[in-house]
Amino acid sequence: MKAYVFPGQAAQFPGMGKDIYESNPEAKLLFKQANDIIGFDLSAIMFEGTEEQLKQTNITQPSVFVHSVIKAKVFSKDKPDAVAGHSLGEFSALVAANSLSFEDGLLLVQKRANSMQKACVLNPGTMAAILGLEDSIVEEICKKIGNDVVAANYNCPGQLVISGSIDSVKQAMDLCTAAGAKRAILLQVGGAFHSPLMKPAQDQLEAAIAATNFKNPDCPIFQNYTAMPSMDPAQIKLNLINQLTSPVLWAKTINNMLDFGVTKFSEVGGSGMVIRGMIRQINREIPTDSL
């Protein structure tokens, strides 16, 4: 069984998609369609923009989404047996599984990005990757500090991302280092994603998701909020809403997909190496490739 997995924010890079645009007529049409849907020349920023421009949340998220979805549409030869996406990548996965249309998916991603950017201004925060420390120890350190910092991304064994207010995240980094972490790395992100500080964005996104038509997907989607497969549109919507303020259970998701019978993972979008690297840390025996 084959699964498609889609990266999230931080998978962007200058020039992303330009090669596909120039060499594939179908991709060119889809990029132009994306510009029309979103209301500005997104592809120009993707192809010619600087690294700093691409780091802006309202640019990053639609760029990664469009790149991933177009790659899936243009390069996939067979339908996947299961899909999953890391954070933002969940929207790309839903379009690839035909639960969401390209237009509806992009409009939701644009709403998500703009809402998150506003929440970042309202509730400033940051994130940090803690490497080489047991999850339970990191969780306990966060609890000691208080509600201002939480575990946000359970990426793979030995890599847990925390999220929260700037001071609390830095305090947690120091305590994790003192507890034996190999490294504590402050991430270059615009805010405290997947934490309670994203509640204002969640409220705005909830209304947009409720008003959007979701269909039964062609295959199960394993969602970040539960790490479990779903094919029910109502449940998919609820999980998408909860995802914004809850941790990404990525390691558990991959293990559940293996239990489901997945024997190969294809990363779709970005550099093609971000998700594959996590999967190798979770299970080195499972083959991976990229579209």
C-alpha positions in Angstrom: 0.0 0.0 0.0 1.2 3.5 -0.9 0.6 6.7 1.0 1.1 10.3 0.0 2.4 12.6 2.7 2.5 16.4 2.4 4.8 18.9 4.1 3.7 22.0 6.0 5.1 25.5 6.7 8.9 25.6 6.4 8.9 23.5 3.3 9.1 26.6 1.1 12.2 27.6 -0.9 12.9 30.4 -3.5 12.0 29.3 -7.0 9.6 26.7 -5.9 7.5 25.4 -8.8 9.2 27.4 -11.5 10.6 24.3 -13.2 7.2 22.6 -13.3 5.5 25.8 -14.6 8.0 26.1 -17.4 7.9 22.5 -18.5 4.3 21.3 -18.0 1.2 22.9 -19.6 -1.2 21.5 -17.0 0.9 22.9 -14.2 1.0 26.3 -15.9 -2.8 26.4 -16.0 -3.1 25.4 -12.4 -0.6 28.1 -11.3 -2.6 30.7 -13.2 -5.8 29.4 -11.7 -4.3 29.7 -8.2 -3.4 33.4 -8.9 -7.0 34.1 -9.9 -8.4 32.3 -6.9 -6.2 34.1 -4.4 -6.4 37.5 -6.0 -2.7 38.3 -6.5 0.3 36.9 -8.4 1.4 34.2 -6.0 3.4 32.3 -8.6 5.6 35.4 -9.2 6.6 35.4 -5.5 7.1 31.7 -5.5 9.3 31.8 -8.6 11.2 35.1 -8.0 10.6 36.1 -4.4 13.3 36.2 -1.7 13.6 33.8 1.2 12.3 36.5 3.5 9.2 37.1 1.4 8.5 33.4 1.3 8.7 33.2 5.1 5.7 35.5 5.6 2.8 33.3 6.8 0.3 34.7 4.3 2.7 33.8 1.5 4.2 30.6 2.9 1.1 28.7 3.4 -0.6 29.2 0.0 2.8 28.7 -1.7 3.4 25.3 0.0 -0.2 24.3 -0.6 -0.2 25.2 -4.3 3.2 23.6 -4.9 2.2 20.3 -3.2 -1.3 20.1 -4.9 0.1 20.8 -8.4 2.8 18.2 -7.9 0.2 15.6 -6.9 -2.0 16.4 -9.8 0.8 16.5 -12.4 3.1 13.7 -11.3 1.0 11.1 -9.5 0.5 8.0 -11.7 -1.7 6.0 -9.3 -4.1 7.0 -6.6 -2.7 6.6 -3.0 -4.2 4.2 -0.6 -3.9 6.7 2.3 -2.9 10.3 2.7 -1.6 12.6 5.5 -0.2 16.1 5.8 1.9 17.8 8.5 -0.1 20.7 9.8 -0.8 22.9 6.7 -0.1 19.8 4.6 -3.4 18.3 5.8 -5.2 20.7 3.4 -3.0 19.5 0.5 -3.8 15.9 1.4 -7.5 16.6 1.4 -7.4 18.0 -2.1 -5.2 15.1 -3.3 -7.8 12.7 -1.9 -10.7 14.7 -3.6 -12.3 15.7 -0.3 -11.8 19.3 -1.1 -11.6 21.1 -4.5 -8.4 23.0 -5.4 -10.3 26.3 -5.2 -11.9 25.6 -1.8 -8.7 24.2 -0.4 -6.7 27.3 -1.5 -9.4 29.7 -0.1 -9.3 27.9 3.3 -5.5 28.0 3.3 -5.5 31.7 2.6 -8.1 32.3 5.4 -6.0 30.1 7.7 -2.8 32.0 6.9 -4.3 35.4 7.3 -6.0 34.4 10.5 -2.8 33.0 12.0 -0.9 36.1 11.0 -3.4 38.3 12.9 -3.2 35.9 15.9 0.6 36.2 15.9 0.3 40.0 16.2 -2.4 39.7 18.9 -0.6 37.0 20.9 3.2 37.2 20.1 4.9 33.8 20.4 7.5 31.5 19.0 8.5 27.8 18.7 11.5 25.7 19.5 12.7 22.2 18.6 14.0 20.1 21.5 16.3 17.4 20.3 17.5 14.2 22.1 15.1 14.4 25.1 12.2 12.0 26.0 8.8 13.5 25.2 7.6 13.0 28.8 10.5 15.1 30.2 9.8 17.9 27.7 6.0 17.7 28.6 6.8 17.9 32.3 9.0 20.9 31.9 6.3 22.7 29.9 3.8 21.9 32.7 6.1 23.3 35.3 6.3 26.6 33.5 2.6 26.9 33.0 0.0 27.3 30.2 2.2 29.7 28.2 4.2 26.9 26.6 3.0 23.5 25.3 4.2 20.5 23.2 3.2 21.3 19.6 4.8 18.9 17.1 5.6 15.3 18.0 7.6 14.9 14.8 9.7 11.8 15.5 11.6 10.1 18.3 14.0 12.6 19.9 12.4 15.6 18.2 9.6 17.5 19.9 8.7 21.1 19.0 7.3 23.3 21.7 5.2 26.5 21.2 4.1 29.4 23.3 5.0 32.9 24.5 8.5 34.0 23.7 9.7 34.2 27.3 8.2 30.8 28.3 9.6 29.0 25.3 13.1 30.4 26.0 12.7 29.3 29.7 11.7 25.9 28.6 14.7 25.7 26.2 17.1 26.4 29.1 15.4 23.8 31.3 15.4 21.2 28.6 19.1 21.8 27.9 19.8 21.5 31.7 17.8 18.2 31.7 20.0 16.7 29.0 18.6 17.7 25.6 21.2 17.5 22.8 20.0 20.8 21.4 17.3 23.3 21.8 16.8 25.3 18.6 14.6 28.5 18.4 12.7 28.2 15.1 12.3 31.1 12.7 8.5 31.2 12.7 6.0 34.0 13.0 4.2 32.8 16.1 3.1 30.1 18.5 1.5 27.7 16.1 -0.4 24.7 17.5 -0.8 26.3 20.9 -3.7 28.0 22.7 -2.3 31.3 21.5 -3.8 30.5 18.1 -7.4 30.5 19.5 -8.4 33.8 17.7 -7.3 32.2 14.4 -9.2 29.0 15.2 -12.4 30.9 15.7 -12.1 32.6 12.3 -11.2 29.4 10.5 -14.0 27.4 12.1 -16.6 29.6 10.4 -14.9 29.2 7.0 -14.5 25.4 7.3 -18.2 25.1 8.4 -19.2 27.0 5.2 -17.1 24.9 2.9 -18.2 21.7 1.1 -16.2 18.6 2.0 -16.8 15.3 0.2 -16.0 11.8 1.2 -12.3 11.4 0.4 -11.1 8.7 -2.1 -9.0 7.1 0.6 -8.5 7.5 4.4 -6.8 10.7 5.6 -4.8 10.3 8.8 -5.3 13.6 10.6 -2.9 15.5 12.9 -5.4 16.0 15.8 -6.2 12.3 16.3 -3.5 10.5 14.3 -6.3 8.2 13.1 -7.9 7.6 9.7 -11.1 9.4 8.7 -13.4 9.4 5.7 -16.3 11.2 7.3 -16.5 14.9 6.1 -18.0 16.1 9.4 -15.2 14.5 11.4 -12.6 15.8 9.0 -13.9 19.3 9.5 -13.9 19.0 13.3 -10.3 17.6 13.3 -9.1 20.5 11.0 -10.5 23.1 13.4 -9.0 21.4 16.5 -5.7 21.1 14.7 -4.9 24.8 15.0 -4.6 24.9 18.8 -3.6 21.2 19.3 -0.3 19.3 18.8 0.6 17.6 15.5 0.8 13.9 16.4 3.1 13.1 13.4 5.1 10.1 14.8 1.9 8.5 16.0 0.3 9.2 12.6 3.1 7.4 10.7 3.0 4.4 13.0 -0.8 4.2 12.6 -0.4 4.3 8.8 2.1 1.5 9.0 -0.3 -0.5 11.1 -3.0 0.2 8.5 -0.8 -1.5 5.9 1.2 1.3 4.2 4.4 -0.1 2.8 5.7 3.0 1.0 5.5 6.8 1.5 5.9 9.4 -1.2 6.5 13.0 0.0 4.7 15.5 -2.3 5.8 19.1 -2.3 8.6 21.2 -0.9 12.1 19.9 -1.3 10.8 16.3 -0.9 13.1 15.6 2.0 11.5 17.2 5.1 8.8 14.5 5.8 11.0 11.7 4.5 13.6 12.6 7.1 11.1 12.4 9.9 9.8 9.0 8.6 13.3 7.6 8.5 13.7 8.5 12.2 10.4 6.8 13.0 11.1 3.6 11.0 14.2 3.2 8.9 12.9 0.1 7.1 10.1 1.8 5.3 10.9 3.0 1.7 10.3 6.6 0.9 10.5 8.7 -2.2 9.3 12.1 -3.5 7.2 13.3 -6.4 
